[in-house]
Amino acid sequence: MADRFRVTLAQLNPIVGDLDGNAEKAHAAWMAGKEAGADLVALPEMFITGYQTQDLIMKPVFVAAAVARIEALAADCADGPALAIGGPCQGQDLKLHNSYYVLQDGKISAVTHKFFLPNFNVFDEVRLFSRERMQGPVSINGVRIGMPICEDAWYPDVCEAMEESGAEFLLVPNGSPYFRDKFETRLNHMVARVVETGLPLMYLNMVGGQDDQVFDGGSFVLNPHGALAHQLPTFDEALRHVDMVRGEDGWMAEPGALVPLPDEWEQDYRVMVQSLRDYCAKTGFRKVLLGMSGGIDSALTATIAADALGPENVRCVMLPSEYTSPHSLEDAEACAKALGCHYDYVPIKDGRAAITATLAPLFDGTDPDVTEENIQSRLRGLLLMALSNKFGEMLLTTGNKSEVAVGYATIYGDMAGGYNPIKDLYKTRVFETCRWRNANHRDWMLGAAGEVIPDRIITKPPSAELRDDQKDSDSLPDYPVLDAILQILVDDEGSIADCVAAGYAQEDALRVQHLLYISEYKRFQSAPGARLTRRAFWLDRRYPIVNQWRDKG
């Protein structure tokens, strides 16, 4: 009976649907494990297909291709360590399962199916997969390893069943996407499983962006009683060889490096950078552009883009009207130059005059209102999309979560674009994030260090500049009040009474609720963006567009 067992944990970044590319990554990890003398090389949940596949997994030909690729991988990895990899499997019940394959000696030697299927937040697995009875551990080179898949380790049942049926330690493959402070949540759940079972546990998470979600890695190994033995980096691909040693009290992991966890501001910023970087890389875009207004949202978006793709791949376009202030003109150019991005100046005066003249016979006898303001925004959207089409650069939209929530953005105007890096960042956090980025630089940032966002952009009153002397506060509560109310109504699903109990005026809460509900149709058509919280707009929060219910307080 072996007294040492080496596991190579492969914290890697797959691409949904890239079966060959994902298999090549798996094979490269297996080769590294083989060279290091590993007994087992482990990859995350659903790695062969990428994650999350959403309804792609319901296409039988895709599932068949994924399984065939796993079988081919088994043949390619016949002479060396076992390889564990996540993928779909049609079980004996002929139903589809989220499964974990063990490949050894040129064949599939074992398959474990996921039992607890998450059906909340961004997850919809009850709709996509079936569950089976709880399963026992898998034997590899005489060592029995329990392999609860992701959600199976968030509850005691599966891990306890595996321990009772002879598991000697636990390997938990995951596709666990980021939300703020999630690492502590994961760690607490896994410590509970270790304490309950008395077994060491390896938590293996994938990394990389997929649509709105970022898988943040941060894999770790716990010894009995919950002591942290290994901590892998967050967000970066990594291989870690973990040596398990059997002693009188059972198996223990020999200690390894503990990579420090960044604070929440750095994690949030890294998610916004990584999501844009991977969204572009995985969809084939190398360059982006955005409207650079001189305001704080476009400045932060430009900074994220420069850090994600390099400033040479970012085009900032100032599209001034007669309402654009001299400060905005100066600030937009100063920020673009500090970042090192390409900067274009495209006035909209002539185009707006032509549209005004075209509509004049129809608008005769009416007073100017928000219609004329929105024409400016939509003209800017038209020009930016023209540049996008001409030069093959993806247009970024720049609305923060506060604006997205209350519809303070023009559909087919400044909402036009393919991706929104700050979509889940409330305005008050936009300000703080700009201050954080000016004061901090990391090696994963491709943009310049130092104060890249001029201080005046951060300190001046926010304005859309669509009419004379316009301020956001003319039509919205001040952002600290607005964001606090939105936190209650959106993130906490609270009531008007909860807002009042927290010290906010009922009139403000009712107004924000009204704007929130009538703007649902805009969000339904909005670009995807990086998910930072448990209640991001898209899969986390699915409200009807037609909705006449209101909480009257």
C-alpha positions as MATLAB code, in Angstrom:
seq = 'MADRFRVTLAQLNPIVGDLDGNAEKAHAAWMAGKEAGADLVALPEMFITGYQTQDLIMKPVFVAAAVARIEALAADCADGPALAIGGPCQGQDLKLHNSYYVLQDGKISAVTHKFFLPNFNVFDEVRLFSRERMQGPVSINGVRIGMPICEDAWYPDVCEAMEESGAEFLLVPNGSPYFRDKFETRLNHMVARVVETGLPLMYLNMVGGQDDQVFDGGSFVLNPHGALAHQLPTFDEALRHVDMVRGEDGWMAEPGALVPLPDEWEQDYRVMVQSLRDYCAKTGFRKVLLGMSGGIDSALTATIAADALGPENVRCVMLPSEYTSPHSLEDAEACAKALGCHYDYVPIKDGRAAITATLAPLFDGTDPDVTEENIQSRLRGLLLMALSNKFGEMLLTTGNKSEVAVGYATIYGDMAGGYNPIKDLYKTRVFETCRWRNANHRDWMLGAAGEVIPDRIITKPPSAELRDDQKDSDSLPDYPVLDAILQILVDDEGSIADCVAAGYAQEDALRVQHLLYISEYKRFQSAPGARLTRRAFWLDRRYPIVNQWRDKG';
ca = [
       0.000    0.000    0.000;
       1.439    3.366   -1.053;
       2.532    5.793    1.650;
       3.058    8.707   -0.725;
       0.761    9.971   -3.445;
       1.492   12.999   -5.630;
      -1.362   15.021   -7.130;
      -0.753   17.691   -9.756;
      -3.476   20.327   -9.460;
      -4.001   22.079  -12.799;
      -5.726   25.425  -12.235;
      -6.301   26.327  -15.882;
      -8.423   28.522  -18.168;
     -10.614   26.622  -20.676;
     -12.685   28.063  -23.521;
     -16.305   27.012  -23.840;
     -16.721   24.812  -26.910;
     -13.004   24.539  -27.720;
     -12.803   20.779  -27.198;
      -9.458   20.362  -28.955;
      -7.849   23.372  -27.276;
      -9.059   22.316  -23.837;
      -7.815   18.765  -24.433;
      -4.409   20.119  -25.470;
      -4.212   22.076  -22.213;
      -5.176   18.963  -20.282;
      -2.530   16.922  -22.072;
       0.159   19.533  -21.401;
      -0.744   19.469  -17.696;
      -0.611   15.678  -17.758;
       2.855   15.789  -19.326;
       4.037   18.172  -16.606;
       2.588   15.857  -13.972;
       4.234   12.849  -15.580;
       7.595   14.610  -15.561;
       7.099   15.492  -11.881;
       6.278   11.903  -10.959;
       2.617   12.502  -10.204;
       0.184    9.673   -9.554;
      -2.781   11.828  -10.562;
      -3.205   15.008  -12.596;
      -6.475   16.794  -11.821;
      -8.372   19.387  -13.854;
     -11.462   21.398  -12.888;
     -15.160   20.715  -13.359;
     -16.457   20.459  -16.972;
     -12.984   21.332  -18.247;
     -13.241   19.546  -21.575;
     -16.247   21.660  -22.633;
     -15.433   24.820  -20.702;
     -17.891   26.197  -18.180;
     -20.625   27.345  -18.092;
     -21.940   25.847  -21.314;
     -25.546   26.884  -20.680;
     -27.868   25.323  -23.298;
     -24.993   24.275  -25.558;
     -24.821   21.162  -23.389;
     -28.351   20.213  -24.508;
     -27.129   19.604  -28.067;
     -26.483   15.817  -28.365;
     -23.842   16.182  -31.067;
     -21.821   18.488  -28.792;
     -21.998   16.028  -25.894;
     -20.966   13.159  -28.193;
     -17.993   15.184  -29.456;
     -16.938   16.020  -25.878;
     -17.080   12.385  -24.773;
     -15.170   11.298  -27.891;
     -12.490   13.878  -27.075;
     -12.204   12.514  -23.523;
     -11.817    8.980  -24.915;
      -9.087   10.197  -27.283;
      -7.387   11.971  -24.373;
      -7.412    8.712  -22.405;
      -5.563    7.008  -25.247;
      -3.066    9.875  -25.456;
      -2.394    9.689  -21.714;
      -2.060    5.912  -21.398;
       1.569    5.757  -20.264;
       1.791    7.773  -17.081;
      -0.305    9.182  -14.248;
      -4.067    9.017  -14.060;
      -5.861   12.072  -15.427;
      -9.064   13.418  -13.863;
     -11.127   15.807  -15.976;
     -14.651   17.207  -15.874;
     -17.091   16.714  -18.726;
     -20.637   15.682  -19.652;
     -21.714   12.055  -19.443;
     -24.840   10.217  -20.421;
     -25.450    7.883  -17.498;
     -27.006    4.428  -17.348;
     -30.358    6.177  -16.965;
     -29.708    7.755  -20.406;
     -29.865   11.175  -18.776;
     -27.138   13.787  -18.973;
     -24.833   14.326  -16.021;
     -22.187   16.826  -14.962;
     -19.415   14.306  -14.386;
     -15.796   13.806  -13.436;
     -13.813   11.268  -15.459;
     -10.731    9.357  -14.346;
      -8.550    8.254  -17.267;
      -5.903    5.579  -16.717;
      -4.147    2.910  -18.766;
      -5.576    4.255  -21.995;
      -9.238    4.115  -21.014;
     -11.935    5.706  -18.863;
     -11.478    3.860  -15.582;
     -14.137    5.643  -13.495;
     -16.828    8.303  -13.734;
     -18.374   10.210  -10.839;
     -21.594   12.182  -11.333;
     -22.485   15.435   -9.597;
     -25.276   14.958   -7.057;
     -26.204   18.447   -5.847;
     -27.124   20.585   -8.853;
     -27.067   24.352   -8.152;
     -30.158   26.198   -9.291;
     -29.574   29.756   -8.097;
     -27.690   32.921   -9.070;
     -26.024   32.207  -12.426;
     -26.573   28.443  -12.197;
     -29.354   26.524  -13.932;
     -28.091   22.947  -13.596;
     -31.364   21.356  -12.520;
     -32.646   22.261  -15.971;
     -29.564   20.957  -17.772;
     -28.406   17.890  -15.853;
     -29.805   14.945  -13.913;
     -28.688   13.662  -10.546;
     -27.944   10.084   -9.521;
     -27.424    8.283   -6.244;
     -24.461    9.355   -4.142;
     -21.276    7.598   -5.196;
     -18.258    6.296   -3.364;
     -14.564    7.052   -3.861;
     -12.403    6.155   -6.859;
      -9.364    3.898   -6.455;
      -6.127    5.110   -8.092;
      -2.944    3.119   -7.522;
      -4.490    1.597   -4.408;
      -5.539    4.943   -2.871;
      -9.252    5.694   -2.504;
     -10.065    9.298   -3.395;
     -13.450   10.913   -2.921;
     -14.323   13.262   -5.796;
     -17.323   15.415   -4.860;
     -17.958   17.852   -7.721;
     -18.218   21.540   -6.762;
     -21.658   21.930   -5.143;
     -21.383   18.411   -3.695;
     -18.855   19.789   -1.205;
     -21.015   22.730   -0.111;
     -23.214   20.334    1.878;
     -22.140   17.514    4.222;
     -24.035   14.615    2.608;
     -21.808   13.605   -0.333;
     -18.484   14.049    1.482;
     -19.719   12.081    4.483;
     -20.963    9.299    2.200;
     -17.566    9.146    0.501;
     -15.752    9.062    3.844;
     -18.031    6.317    5.126;
     -17.358    4.258    1.992;
     -13.596    4.437    2.427;
     -12.309    7.693    0.951;
      -8.820    8.545    2.235;
      -8.834   12.157    1.079;
     -11.101   14.426   -0.996;
     -10.493   16.106   -4.345;
     -13.119   18.744   -5.185;
     -13.092   19.906   -8.854;
     -14.833   23.255   -9.309;
     -16.164   25.770  -11.762;
     -16.846   28.407   -9.121;
     -17.208   31.976  -10.452;
     -16.218   35.060   -8.522;
     -18.355   37.314   -6.455;
     -17.043   39.716   -3.854;
     -15.759   37.986   -0.673;
     -16.462   34.517   -2.103;
     -13.094   33.052   -1.103;
     -14.008   33.184    2.574;
     -17.341   31.532    1.813;
     -15.637   28.692   -0.053;
     -12.989   28.248    2.612;
     -15.551   28.089    5.416;
     -17.561   25.411    3.590;
     -14.480   23.322    2.868;
     -13.172   23.594    6.434;
     -16.561   22.317    7.586;
     -16.240   19.264    5.281;
     -12.739   18.560    6.590;
     -13.842   18.789   10.214;
     -16.889   16.568    9.588;
     -15.012   13.851    7.697;
     -11.547   14.121    9.246;
     -10.091   13.923    5.736;
      -7.678   16.215    3.890;
      -9.295   18.131    1.039;
      -8.021   19.594   -2.233;
     -10.180   22.374   -3.645;
      -9.393   22.851   -7.355;
     -10.992   25.790   -9.152;
     -10.659   26.940  -12.753;
      -9.627   30.427  -13.847;
     -10.657   32.719  -16.679;
     -13.532   34.778  -18.021;
     -16.650   33.379  -19.664;
     -19.222   35.970  -20.788;
     -20.091   37.849  -17.582;
     -18.413   35.440  -15.162;
     -14.800   35.162  -14.069;
     -13.498   32.003  -12.449;
     -10.949   33.225   -9.980;
      -8.930   30.114   -9.129;
      -7.535   30.454   -5.633;
      -7.334   26.659   -5.290;
      -6.176   25.368   -1.918;
      -5.418   22.252    0.118;
      -6.614   21.670    3.675;
      -5.219   19.156    6.109;
      -7.313   17.467    8.819;
      -8.675   19.958   11.355;
      -8.736   22.613    8.598;
      -5.088   23.725    8.496;
      -4.225   25.412    5.192;
      -1.376   23.489    3.497;
      -1.364   25.037   -0.008;
      -2.814   28.210   -1.494;
      -2.630   28.787   -5.256;
      -2.839   32.254   -6.822;
      -6.121   33.913   -7.702;
      -6.960   34.521  -11.397;
      -3.687   33.100  -12.803;
      -3.169   29.706  -14.367;
      -0.996   27.517  -12.135;
       0.206   23.952  -11.671;
       0.901   22.742   -8.146;
       2.355   19.362   -7.201;
       0.879   18.302   -3.862;
       2.507   15.427   -1.973;
       0.161   13.430    0.200;
       1.881   11.351    2.887;
       0.305    8.545    4.924;
       1.151    8.469    8.615;
      -0.247    6.843   11.726;
      -3.194    9.260   11.688;
      -3.949    8.900    7.991;
      -3.102   11.103    5.042;
      -1.631   14.597    5.289;
      -0.531   17.074    2.641;
       3.060   18.218    2.919;
       2.969   22.030    3.240;
       3.583   24.185    0.182;
       3.489   27.843   -0.813;
       0.631   30.009    0.413;
       0.063   32.751   -2.178;
      -1.469   35.825   -0.476;
      -5.051   36.735   -1.306;
      -5.516   40.269   -2.747;
      -7.940   42.630   -1.014;
     -11.478   43.126   -2.353;
     -10.625   46.265   -4.336;
      -7.832   44.512   -6.189;
      -9.959   41.422   -6.747;
     -12.843   43.455   -8.188;
     -10.496   45.371  -10.465;
      -8.760   42.182  -11.599;
     -12.158   40.663  -12.446;
     -13.031   43.638  -14.663;
      -9.660   43.429  -16.404;
      -9.681   39.642  -16.757;
     -13.257   39.488  -18.001;
     -12.546   41.970  -20.794;
      -9.200   40.365  -21.644;
     -10.721   36.889  -21.963;
     -13.909   38.085  -23.647;
     -11.813   39.668  -26.394;
      -9.325   36.815  -26.654;
     -12.013   34.133  -26.752;
     -14.201   35.951  -29.284;
     -11.345   37.050  -31.542;
     -11.179   40.810  -30.858;
      -7.736   42.326  -30.428;
      -8.718   45.992  -30.161;
     -11.491   48.033  -28.536;
     -12.802   51.590  -28.668;
     -15.022   53.703  -26.446;
     -16.554   57.139  -26.215;
     -14.289   59.227  -23.962;
     -16.488   61.904  -22.409;
     -14.177   63.400  -19.829;
     -16.322   61.781  -17.128;
     -15.332   59.203  -14.580;
     -17.070   56.146  -16.071;
     -15.399   56.349  -19.471;
     -12.066   57.135  -17.791;
     -12.273   53.998  -15.674;
     -13.428   51.897  -18.634;
     -10.502   53.153  -20.718;
      -8.107   52.322  -17.892;
      -9.501   48.805  -17.550;
      -9.208   48.343  -21.322;
      -5.596   49.555  -21.353;
      -4.734   47.203  -18.496;
      -6.519   44.300  -20.189;
      -5.322   44.671  -23.782;
      -2.494   47.176  -23.738;
      -2.960   50.907  -24.448;
      -1.904   50.445  -28.078;
      -5.087   48.404  -28.588;
      -7.494   50.992  -27.153;
      -9.065   53.879  -29.100;
     -10.608   56.710  -27.055;
     -12.995   58.957  -29.007;
     -14.162   62.365  -27.776;
     -17.436   63.335  -29.506;
     -18.188   66.850  -28.205;
     -21.329   68.896  -28.646;
     -21.903   72.541  -27.746;
     -22.765   71.356  -24.211;
     -19.393   69.676  -23.661;
     -17.443   71.732  -21.139;
     -13.827   72.831  -21.690;
     -12.897   70.796  -18.609;
     -14.326   67.629  -20.188;
     -12.329   68.216  -23.366;
      -9.146   68.696  -21.375;
      -9.794   65.794  -19.016;
     -10.639   63.272  -21.742;
      -7.454   64.018  -23.669;
      -5.331   64.084  -20.504;
      -6.601   60.657  -19.409;
      -6.120   59.094  -22.855;
      -2.589   60.471  -23.061;
      -1.718   59.345  -19.519;
      -2.846   55.848  -20.482;
      -1.010   55.972  -23.812;
      -4.171   55.195  -25.805;
      -5.029   56.430  -29.296;
      -7.202   59.560  -29.033;
      -9.644   60.850  -31.661;
     -11.641   64.096  -31.661;
     -14.925   63.842  -33.601;
     -17.362   66.761  -33.047;
     -21.035   65.934  -33.544;
     -22.199   69.518  -34.261;
     -22.720   69.104  -38.004;
     -24.349   65.704  -37.727;
     -26.684   66.933  -35.035;
     -27.652   69.945  -37.134;
     -28.470   67.675  -40.075;
     -30.664   65.417  -37.913;
     -32.393   68.454  -36.376;
     -33.155   69.807  -39.843;
     -34.456   66.442  -41.012;
     -36.852   66.184  -38.065;
     -37.857   69.856  -38.017;
     -41.049   69.441  -40.111;
     -42.245   66.653  -37.823;
     -41.213   68.358  -34.578;
     -42.684   71.742  -35.545;
     -44.756   73.190  -32.723;
     -43.205   71.021  -30.002;
     -40.838   72.073  -27.247;
     -37.314   70.634  -26.940;
     -37.097   67.898  -24.292;
     -35.235   64.647  -23.579;
     -35.789   63.664  -27.223;
     -33.206   66.180  -28.407;
     -30.832   65.132  -25.623;
     -31.076   61.491  -26.683;
     -30.376   62.384  -30.319;
     -26.909   63.475  -29.203;
     -26.293   60.188  -27.448;
     -27.619   58.112  -30.342;
     -25.560   60.067  -32.856;
     -22.478   59.303  -30.798;
     -23.473   55.635  -30.770;
     -23.856   55.661  -34.544;
     -20.411   57.190  -35.059;
     -18.732   54.833  -32.603;
     -20.353   51.800  -34.234;
     -19.167   53.068  -37.618;
     -15.602   53.169  -36.291;
     -16.081   49.711  -34.799;
     -17.269   48.301  -38.127;
     -14.564   50.039  -40.162;
     -11.596   49.083  -38.005;
     -12.759   45.818  -36.409;
     -12.555   47.235  -32.896;
     -15.157   46.132  -30.359;
     -17.104   49.028  -28.873;
     -17.181   49.161  -25.083;
     -20.131   50.666  -23.268;
     -19.440   52.556  -20.071;
     -22.556   52.616  -17.869;
     -22.045   51.818  -14.181;
     -24.493   49.703  -12.147;
     -26.263   52.748  -10.722;
     -27.054   54.049  -14.217;
     -27.895   50.602  -15.566;
     -30.300   50.119  -12.641;
     -32.322   53.289  -13.099;
     -32.080   53.594  -16.882;
     -29.861   56.677  -16.782;
     -28.477   55.724  -20.178;
     -29.782   55.974  -23.719;
     -30.720   52.758  -25.447;
     -29.143   52.630  -28.935;
     -26.954   55.502  -27.771;
     -24.393   55.249  -24.980;
     -25.688   51.732  -24.301;
     -24.449   50.609  -27.730;
     -21.503   48.230  -27.533;
     -20.324   44.663  -27.153;
     -19.137   44.593  -23.530;
     -19.394   46.690  -20.368;
     -16.537   46.161  -17.894;
     -18.146   48.283  -15.118;
     -21.724   47.029  -15.451;
     -21.791   45.611  -11.890;
     -19.957   48.480  -10.196;
     -22.079   51.076   -8.406;
     -21.126   54.716   -8.980;
     -19.782   55.222   -5.469;
     -17.453   52.258   -6.032;
     -16.430   53.714   -9.394;
     -14.967   56.707   -7.566;
     -13.092   54.529   -5.071;
     -11.880   52.155   -7.779;
     -10.364   55.083   -9.688;
      -8.540   56.193   -6.563;
      -7.343   52.622   -5.945;
      -6.032   52.242   -9.516;
      -4.196   55.575   -9.391;
      -2.410   54.413   -6.234;
      -1.708   50.814   -7.260;
      -0.104   48.959  -10.139;
       0.375   45.209  -10.612;
       2.355   43.141  -13.095;
      -0.859   41.855  -14.706;
      -1.816   45.410  -15.688;
      -0.664   46.360  -19.195;
      -1.389   50.062  -18.718;
       0.876   52.709  -17.236;
       1.509   53.081  -13.517;
       0.712   56.209  -11.522;
      -2.128   58.714  -11.748;
      -3.673   57.738  -15.070;
      -7.102   59.167  -14.166;
      -6.751   62.912  -13.535;
      -7.961   63.993  -10.119;
     -10.433   66.498  -11.583;
     -12.294   63.640  -13.306;
     -12.793   62.015   -9.898;
     -13.767   65.158   -7.990;
     -16.030   67.077  -10.386;
     -19.846   66.660  -10.196;
     -21.028   63.925  -12.622;
     -22.929   65.156  -15.679;
     -24.162   63.712  -18.968;
     -23.632   67.164  -20.562;
     -26.650   66.896  -22.840;
     -27.979   70.363  -21.937;
     -26.715   73.532  -20.293;
     -25.460   73.175  -16.708;
     -26.777   69.600  -16.421;
     -25.918   67.490  -13.350;
     -26.845   63.873  -12.611;
     -28.266   65.090   -9.302;
     -30.922   67.100  -11.206;
     -32.912   63.925  -11.822;
     -31.435   61.377   -9.409;
     -30.739   61.284   -5.672;
     -27.099   61.913   -4.844;
     -25.129   58.769   -5.628;
     -24.435   57.729   -2.008;
     -28.200   57.785   -1.405;
     -29.074   56.189   -4.750;
     -26.554   53.380   -4.329;
     -27.652   52.632   -0.782;
     -31.294   52.373   -1.902;
     -30.296   50.186   -4.860;
     -28.283   47.962   -2.538;
     -31.465   47.355   -0.543;
     -33.839   46.955   -3.510;
     -31.542   45.032   -5.889;
     -28.779   43.270   -3.993;
     -30.828   42.516   -0.857;
     -34.262   42.257   -2.575;
     -35.543   44.516    0.194;
     -38.687   46.619    0.403;
     -39.577   50.299    0.480;
     -40.116   49.873    4.213;
     -36.546   48.546    4.505;
     -35.280   51.688    2.761;
     -37.215   53.921    5.121;
     -36.021   51.922    8.133;
     -32.447   52.480    6.926;
     -33.039   56.244    7.050;
     -33.879   57.077    3.430;
     -36.839   59.167    2.325;
     -39.824   57.141    1.134;
     -40.191   59.496   -1.830;
     -36.630   58.708   -2.957;
     -37.115   54.963   -2.505;
     -40.370   54.959   -4.488;
     -38.769   56.987   -7.268;
     -35.789   54.635   -7.491;
     -38.076   51.587   -7.497;
     -40.119   53.097  -10.341;
     -37.011   53.791  -12.419;
     -35.649   50.322  -11.672;
     -38.757   48.535  -12.953;
     -39.413   50.661  -16.032;
     -35.790   50.229  -17.147;
     -35.950   46.443  -17.330;
     -36.399   46.503  -21.108;
     -33.147   48.453  -21.459;
     -31.197   45.929  -19.400;
     -32.706   43.108  -21.464;
     -30.952   44.626  -24.504;
     -27.765   45.745  -22.792;
     -24.245   44.429  -23.336;
     -22.874   41.775  -20.983;
     -20.432   42.879  -18.330;
     -18.192   41.604  -15.560;
     -20.050   40.038  -12.610;
     -18.776   41.321   -9.250;
     -21.673   40.590   -6.894;
     -24.319   37.943   -6.214;
     -26.966   40.183   -7.826;
     -25.496   41.320  -11.117;
     -27.894   42.301  -13.881;
     -28.362   39.307  -16.193;
     -28.503   35.723  -14.920;
     -28.466   36.692  -11.235;
     -31.575   38.849  -11.498;
     -34.276   37.843  -13.979;
     -37.272   40.162  -13.797;
     -40.179   40.453  -16.251;
     -40.166   43.404  -18.639;
     -43.943   43.777  -18.375;
     -44.537   44.246  -14.663;
     -47.226   46.433  -13.072;
     -46.590   45.434   -9.446;
     -45.121   48.087   -7.190;
     -44.258   48.063   -3.504;
     -46.169   51.067   -2.186;
     -44.419   51.029    1.166;
];
